[in-house]
Structure formats: structure tokens, C-alpha cells
């Protein structure tokens, strides 16, 4: 079938009615925008459309043969579910063309309410594997906004294998972190990027240091500030990739900016469709476009993995800094005590919760088992210089666990491509002694269902924020899910008490502020050479922000960068407030076997009602980082209503 204007869709952003009209005037085939609530751009009341404007926008667009998609792409807390239902009914009535969705609760509610709204999976779902798409298709999802880390070739393979319609960001502001796997803003400021309130810590200035010595290896610059995506010079490759919808980022941009970007891409796309073999980009058009850029341009992952050259190191072209580095709150800060003093404990189960520990080595697994863990998670990511646990080590860990009546659950990495999922299928068919599998995303969940009959646990990477999303996971066969680390105490209490699915809460350990598929050590270690000096990757490095906080970097076996908070989460003083949950977890992946033993032992004693005074003082002195409070200094993770 020959190329026509209908072969592809140019999808434009809008944050105001004026920008919406500008996008259509410039030639957009479709426009995406948000209502006043429930979307990823809620920083300012100036942006997003109220209900009357949304209704008018649908009519305006449809009169001009333009589609209108509405973003409902943030995470919803329990208190937002009732108004969300009302909003979804309204969107169904006005006949929007699609809802762009992150939270499973939206999918669940659209089904339960019997609504006819087409659903597109948001980029925030981090969809980058064939099994994940296959599972989404079972819920009637016709289009996926694919992960920004996927190349054209990977998207083409995904589309050909599943038949899914794909949407791909072609221009605008890009994150250095994997979508949905950055919680830095939510923990530090109580304003979650997954809830439309990101204060962009990736745009801070950092130093790159040797973590052991403190030596500065690369001085202050904006090391995580990814340039703006720009594929204007790659229109032929873009169209030939088979991607259907070409998405421009920029819902907080003014109408004239939207008009210029959309009209430029419109001209280039139309020129190629009119004459593919004779096409060449108008260089005068490009020069004007380039000279008016906001940040430096990058093709991100479209053709090859980014390098240091794709980062806006100088910060000179950064249009706005939303925040700056701050000292993270300690576990015993007065603001934290204020939250818990007088707070009612979680009331759900009469039984004592499981004490679970996530480890990455056989020796650490032994330490957790010997010191009172009820359940351990093994496997998944392995942080260098550690190596992934072998099949034999996993089987040995299972034997040791079972001798102590401890359950052992296979862990999976939080970011999974098809190559790993193929390996996971093999592993599940070979492992005989484990008691379950903890999945990290829809891809690993689908593989676990296909290749084993084991109980399935859902990790915190699912960003579980409400009981309706928990219901969605339960219907998929999940037996226990982990609450998001961004939930305040009151909010996580509400999730646990309202959920029919047992909920696990992470209460201690080293937690990632963001996960990036980019190897930051290769970026910033001076004169690194992957052939001459590969051993460098086994060393430990860190980023230091402008407040002097040290954020450890850990590379996993896939060379992804896990950036940690400066302080380890510690809820030991408030342990009894959490005991109504089904399980309480220690994140010990970055702990030595000795530290794993000590931390497990003290939490076991706490759950058993023993005096912790002496041991607690030792804990503060013997953990790798200072102890912090995570999100628990805030009364709530600020929502969008």
C-alpha cells in the first residue's frame, strides 16, 4: 500500500485552548491535552482545559477531521478514585478519541463502568517488550506510546511481532531516567513526577566522584540534563520504521512555539510522502529551526545509545530550573515524628507481617535467612562487582531457605527487554525449588504466567498507588503487590486497608531515586575505554548535588545506572505503625552480608516486640549511608485535584 497523508499521524501537544487551535492550524492530525486534573502537567493553573473547554475542543477538532486524545497519565491516590470515575464518564460522553493512561486503575475503571473510551498506553508504563504488549492487547489497548529508550529497529520488531499501533516521541524534552522509574522529586519534595509534579532533579548540577575516596573525577556540570529530542533530519527513517504516530512533547509551551514546531514537521513529512526518492530536507527550513532551539538537540536512542555529547552539560540552554539540591530529611527529623505521633496504625490483618529481604548474593541470602527473614527475594539485578546469581546458587539459596522454613522468591530486574525475558522463561522452566517470582513490569508478569505456575508477586516498579490498580493486578494473578515508595503514610495506609490484594511496604534500605539505561560511568569517568579499562565498571562512583548530598551510582549486569538517594530509608522507630501490612521489606541489594545480617536481625527483634535501644544505636553507625525518612516527612504525595 502506497504512502499517503493517512499513513502516519502527526500528534501535537497543547496546554491551552489557544495552543490547541495553533496546533490544528499548523497541520496536526491529532492533538493531545489534559483536563484540569489527572494528568502529567499540573504545575500551573494556566495550563490544561476545564470540562467546558474539553467539550468545545472535541467539537472543534472533529469538525476539522482532527483527533483529540486526553491525557489521564498520572498515578491516582485512593482519594482521587471517586472524582476520576466522574471524569471518565464525562470523557466518554464527549467522545474523545483516546485516553492516554499510566495507572492500571484507569484501565480497570473504564472496563468496570462499561465505557467506550479507546485506551493508549502512556510512555510512563515503560512498554519495551513483546510480552508486555501482548498482555496489554488483552485489555483492548490498540496503541502503545513506546519507551523512549527504544531504537527505531526495536520499535519495528515490536510492531511486527504484535501488530500493535505505535506512538513515538520525535521532538521535545526528554528524561534521562526510564519512564516511571524516577521517584526523586516525589521523595524529596512530595511532588511526584509520576503524578505530574516533577521538579526535575535531573536538571541539577552534579559532580562525579570516586565514592570510596571522594576524589572529584568530573567537576560540576549538568550531568543528567538530556538534550531535546529532534528527528526533523530523520523523516525518511522515521516513516520507514512503521511507527504510526509521531509525537511532539510540549504541553506547557506557548501557541506560537507549538505552531512553529508542528508546521515545520508537517512540511517535512508532507514533502517526503509526496516524493520519497527525491526528498531532501530544506536546509533553510532546518537552519531557522535549529537557531530557535531551546536545548541542544539529540536523536536520543532512535539510532544508537546516547553518549555524553547528548547531555546539556553547560546548563546554558536550560529554560527553567524547577528546583535545586537539598539536604534529604533524616529518619528522626521532627517533621517525620509529627506525621507518626498520634497516627493510627495500619489496620488490616491480625497476623504478624512477613519480614522480607531483597538481596543480590548467596552470602547475603544466608545472612537474611539466619537472622529472621520470613521471605527473601533473590536474583534480578546484580550490582557490579557482584555477578548475577547462577542457577546453582539460586538452587542452593532455596535449599538453605527451606531448611529454615523461609520462602524464596525469584526477583526480576525492574527494566526488562525481550532478550532478558527470553532468559527469564528459560530460568523459570529450569528452577525447581523456588516458591514464587517477583515481577517488575507487565512483560515479566506475562512471562511468569506463561512459563510457570508459581505465585506471582509485584514489585514497587509497578508504582501501585491505589486499591483499584491492586484489583487489576489481582485479576492478573498477582498474590501480593508492593506499594509505591512515593505514598505518604496516610496514603499507603488507605491502600492497604482498602485493597483486597495483600500489600507489601518497603520500610528500610537503599532505594533508587532513578534508574537510567545510560551508563553514567562510561559517560563521566575520565578517558574510560571499554576495551582497555573495562575493570573500571566494577568500581563504585557517585554524583554529588549542590547541597553536598552523595548519590551512589550502581551499575547492573545490563550496564544500567541505578542512582540512589543519599540516605537509606529507615522506619524502625515507627515500625508498629506498619504492622497491619501483609509484609514489610528491607532493600538490602546494596548491603554487604554483614550489614544485611544486622539490619534483618534488628527488624526481626522489632517485629517480635523486643527492646531496640542498644541495637538501634549500632544500626546508625554501621549502615553504608545515613538513615533517612523517604517520603514520610510529608502528609501526602501531592495529588492533581
Secondary structure by P-SEA (a helix, b strand, c coil): cccccccccbbbbbccaaaaaaaaaacccbbbbcccccccccccccccccaaaaaaaaaaaaaacbbbbbbccccccccaaaaaaaaaaaaaaacccccccccaaaaaaaaaacccbbbbbccccccccaaaaaaaaaaccccccccccccaaaaaaaaaaccbbbbbbccccccccccccccccccccccccccccccccccbbbbbcccccccccccccccccccbbbccccaaaaaaccccbbbbccccccaaaaaaaaaaaaaaaaaaaacccccccaaaaaaaaaaacccccccccccccccccccccccccccccccccccccccccaaaaaacccccccccccccccbbbbbccaaaaaaaaaccccbbbcccccccccccccaaaaaaaaaaaaaacbbbbbbbbccccaaaaaaaaaaaaccccccbbbbccaaaaaaaaaccccbbbbccccccccaaaaaaaaaacccbbbccccccaaaaaaaaaacccbbbbbccccccccccccccccccccccccccccccccbbbbbbccccbbbbbbbccccbbbbbccccccccccccccccccbbbbbcccccaaaaaaaaaaaaaaaaccccaaaaaaaaacccbbbbbcccccccccccc
